[in-house]
Amino acid sequence: MTYRHNWGEDRVYFHNAEGRWSSIPAAWTTVLAEDPFVTVAAGRCLFRYEELLQLVDLVARLGCGHGQRGVKETTPLL
């Protein structure tokens, strides 16, 4: 098993059950220390601000499926 930074992300490489060299994102393992944001949030926050912005962008690009209305028009003000 080894750990490397490839393809713009940290990955863990290992031999799978068939003996082939495989990899998975290091974030899926316990190889990396826990993200400080996750530690401080202590389960109170499910998303980071940057992730929410990416989600808004994705929803806007996909459309909401109700005519020409966008995300901002369908989101109620708090």
Buried (B, 14 or more C-beta within 10 A) or exposed (E): EEBEEEEEEBBBBEEEEEEEEEBEEBEEBEBEEEEEEEEEEEEEEEEEEEEEEEEEEEBEEEEBEEEEEEBEEEEEEE
